[in-house]
Amino acid sequence: MAKKAAVKENKVVNLSNAVGRRKTAVARVYLRSGNGKIVVNGRELDKYFVDALNVTTVTQPLTLLEVADKYDVVINVYGGGIKGQAEACRHGVARALVAEDASYKDALHKAGLMTRDPRMVERKKYGQKKARKRFQFSKR
C-alpha cells in the first residue's frame, strides 16, 4: 500500500490543457508550473522546430505576457506542415494560458492569438482538374 502512495506523489500535475488548430495541424498543449522548458513531441523546442521563426511563433504568447519562465509546456502535435504545426502550437499555448488565468485573455485577443485561422485547402471537385480549375471547354 505504501508503494502506491509514493507513486501518486510523483505524478505530474497539469495546470491546464488546450487544443490548438491551424489548417490540418492539431496541437494538444499541457501547461505545467516550471521554469520555461518547452517540449514538442518528446523533443526540445529548438530541436523540433529548427527554424528560428517557428520557435518565436510558438513562444509568442508566453513572451507577450512575460511568463515564459513561469510555465513548462508539453505539446503533442500532428498533421499539416511545419509552419501549420507551429501556428497550431501557438494557438494551443494561448488557449491553455487563458484556461489557467482568465485575465490573460484581453492581451492575447488584442494580439490576435486567440482566433483560430480558418483557412484550409479547398477540396478538389469531381469533373474538374483541381478545386477551381476546369478542363478546357470546346464547343466544337
Residue, then its C-alpha position, 0 to 999 in steps of 0.5 A: m500500500a505504501k508503494k502506491a502512495a509514493v507513486k501518486e506523489n510523483k505524478v505530474v500535475n497539469l495546470s491546464n490543457a488546450v487544443g490548438r488548430r491551424k489548417t490540418a495541424v492539431a496541437r494538444v498543449y499541457l501547461r505545467s508550473g516550471n521554469g520555461k522548458i518547452v517540449v514538442n513531441g518528446r523533443e526540445l523546442d529548438k530541436y523540433f522546430v529548427d527554424a528560428l521563426n517557428v520557435t518565436t511563433v510558438t513562444q509568442p504568447l508566453t513572451l507577450l505576457e512575460v511568463a515564459d519562465k513561469y510555465d513548462v509546456v508539453i505539446n503533442v502535435y500532428g498533421g499539416g506542415i511545419k509552419g501549420q504545426a507551429e501556428a497550431c502550437r501557438h494557438g494551443v499555448a494561448r488557449a491553455l494560458v487563458a484556461e489557467d488565468a482568465s485575465y490573460k485573455d484581453a492581451l492575447h485577443k488584442a494580439g490576435l492569438m486567440t482566433r483560430d485561422p480558418r483557412m484550409v485547402e479547398r477540396k478538389k471537385y469531381g469533373q474538374k482538374k483541381a478545386r477551381k480549375r476546369f478542363q478546357f471547354s470546346k464547343r466544337 
